[in-house]
Amino acid sequence: MLAPPERVWTALTSPRDLGLITLGRVEIKAEPGTDFSWQWGVWEKIAPGAKPGRFTWHGTVLDVVPGSTLVLGSPVVTLTVKGQGGAALVTVVQGAAGPGEKLADYAHGWADFLLKLKTLLETERWEREVLARALVRATPAEVYRLWLTPKAPAKLLPGKAKVQAKVRGRFSWQHRLAKQAHTGTFLELHRNRRLSFSWESPEGSGQPASEVALEAQATPYGALVSVHHTGLPGLNRGQVFSQRMFWLRLLERLRAYCWFQGKIKPAD
């Protein structure tokens, strides 16, 4: 990834940075013998039948080589950072899965984690645009169809959705607790791989419309889904951060939606 090794190491040992990836509460100190916990917050809230703590990884920091190696357990996971200058290589090695667990599921989860780490560090200095990415257990065609039907967005928000799935067609998304809806117009539709749409600010905000492009690409782990929101010149850093968090949470809900075949619980 295009980030200095020192910055990558800081992210892997920072509760704040890790929390931006897991979208939940993270506690960690890079000292052997200390306890840690990583919570995948969206999954804790919306996974069907999830008991408290089901999507929180608890364990002990087993070993630390500052700047290069972090060993956590259990299961035992070794994260290593190598590189120089403005580029780094991060590897994850995990031991055997527990009873009833599948290594393939862990491989998918760590691939998504590394993708989000890369995206976070390579875009953290962006001031006028947002990029969010996730690995979704679906095909690009399935992701494309979900985005263009009102049922899936309504469940992901959660709230109400109206969609006219055609170029120059209108859409409306309204969170169940919001007074105003997100609205826009589809600008381009490239079947089963890419679509873009305008993103209109609420009436009276004084902000011009911006543009969002969604792409889905096939990978060995499912679809790599990216949302690139551009044209945000009128927003301050806090507002851009809030917009990033909106897309991060929406994509994480999409991951859970596809993982559980649409059977997710609503969450604010």
N, C-alpha and C positions, 0 to 999 in steps of 0.2 A: 504494500500500500504506500501511497505517496504521503508519508508523514515521518518525521524524525523518530528514530527508535526511542529516544527519551520521552517524546510525547506519547508514543504508544504505550510504553511502560506505565507512565502516569495514568493513562486511561484505564488500564487493566487493574490498577490498584486504587482507583478513585471511586468512592461510593456515588458521587454525582455523575461521573461519566458512565459508569456501569448502569446507573439508574435510567439514564437516557436511552440505553440500549434495551434493558429489560422492562422499562416503563413501570417500575415498581420500586419498592424500598430495598436498598442494598446496604449491608454493613460488612466492612472488610478492613483489616489492617494488615499490611504486608510484613507480618512478624510470625515466625514459626510458633505453633502452639496456640495461637489465638483462634477464636471461633469466627465464622463468617456466615452470612445468609444473603442469597440473591433471590429476590421475588420477581416473578413474571406477573406484573400487576394486572394486565388486561385479562390474561387467562384465569387468574384467581377469581375474577369477577364474573366472567361470562361462560366458562366451561360448564357443560351440563353435569350436574351432580357433584361438582367440585367441593370437597371439604376444605376448610381453612388449612392452609399450608401445603396443599397438594402440589402447587406450582411454585414452591419456595425451596431452594436448594440450601440445606444446612450442612455444615461440616467444619473441618479444622484446617487451618493453613499448615501444611506438612513441611514445606521447605521453601526457602526464598534465596535466590541469587539476585541481589538488587540490580535492576536494569535489564535482566535477561531471562530469568526462570521463576515461575510461580507454580507450586505444586499444591493442589487442593484435594480434599477428600472428605467423605466418600460419595460416589465412586471416585477413585483416584484419577485426577485430571492434571496433566502437565501442560502449561502454556509457556511457550518460549518466544522471545523476541530477538531477532538478529537484523543487522543492517548498518548503514552508515549514511551520513548526510541527510537527505530528505526522503529516504525510502527505507521501508522496513518489511521484514517477512515475519509473520506470526503463524506459529503452528500449534495445534491442539492434539494431544494424544490422551486417549481415555482408556482405562482398564475395562474389564468385563462388566457387562450390564448385570443388574440384579435380577432376582426371580421375577418372571412375568414381564420383564423389560426387553426392548429390542435395540440392538446396537444401531440399526438403520434409523430409528427414531432419534437417537442421540447424534448420529452423523448429520441428519437433517437440521437438528437444532443448533449444532455448533457451526455448520455452514451458514445458517442465517445469522448467528451471532457475529461471525467474522465479517460478513457482508455489511452488517449494521455498524460494526466498529470502523471499517474502512470508510463507509459513507459519512459517519460522524466526523472523523478526523480530516477527511479530504474536503469537507464543505463547511467546517465550523467558522471559517472567516467570511463566508458569503454574507452579504448584507442586503441584497435585493432579490434573492431567489432562494428557493427551498428545494431540496432533493430528499425524498424518502424512498427506501427500497426494502423489500422483504422477499423471502422465499416462501412460496405458497404451494401446498400440496394439491395441485390442480394443473391442468394443461393451459397454455395461453388462450386457447379457444374458450375454455370454461370461464376463465377470468374475464375475458372480453364480454361474454354473454351476461355474466353476473352484473357487470357494471352498467349494462344497458337495460336491465329489467328493474322495475320499482321494488320488487320483493326483497332483493338482497340489500340495496342501500337502506331501505326502511329498517331492516334488522340490524345493520351495521351501525347506524347513527346512534341510538335507535330513534325512530320517529316516523315521519311520513315522507314518501318520495313519489314524484311524478316524472316520467321520462318519455320523451318523444325520440325514439332511437333512429334518428336520421340526421344528415347534415343540415344545419340550420334549424334542427329541432330543439325545443326548449326542455330544460329539466328544472326540478325544484326539490331540494332536500330541506327538511325542517326537523330539527331535533325536538323531541317531545317536550323539553323544558324551555325551548327558545320561542321568543315572540316573533322573530322574523326568520325567513327561509334563506338558504343559499340558493341562488338561481344562476342560470347561464345558458349558453347556446352551444351546441355541438358544432365544432369548426371542421373537423375531419374525422373520418371513420375508415380505418384500414383493417379490414376484416380479420379478426382473430389475433391481432398483434399490437395495434396502436389506435388510440383515439385522443382527440384534444378538444377542449371546450373553454369557453370564456368563463370567468369567475367574477360575478358581479357583487359589488359591495352593497350592504343594506342601503335602502333609500335614505337620503339625508346625511350619509356619512361623508360625502364629498370626495371619496376615493374613486379613482378610475377603475374600470374593469381590468383584470389581469388574465393570464392564460395558464392553463394546466394541461400537461400532456401525460398520458398514461401509456406505458408500454409493458408488454408481457413477452418474455423470451423463454424458450425451453432450456432446461438444465437437467443434469442427472438427479437433482433434488426436487424437481417440480418446476413451476414457473417463477422466474425472477421478475417481480413486478416493481416497476419504478414509477413514481409520481414526481414530475418536475414542474414546480410552480414558479413562473417567471413574471416579470413586470410588476414588482412591488416597490416602486420608488417612493411612494408616499407614506410608507410605514417606518416606524422607528424600530430599533433592535428588539425591544420587548414584543412588539406586535409581530415581527417576523418570526421570533421564537415561538410565539403562540400558534402561528400558522403552521410552523414545522411540527409542533406537537399534535396539532389536529390531524395532519396527514400520517404521522407515525402511528397514532392510536387507531386511525381508520384502517391502515394496512395491517396492523396487528389483529384487529377484529376480523379482517378478511382472512388472515392466516387461520385463526381459530374457527371461523365459519366453514372454511373448506376442510379443515382437519376433522371437524365433528359433523361434516355433511349437512351444514345448515342448522344444526340443533344447538344453538347457543342461547344464553340468557341475555335479556336486555340489560344494559348498564349505562349509567349516566356518564 
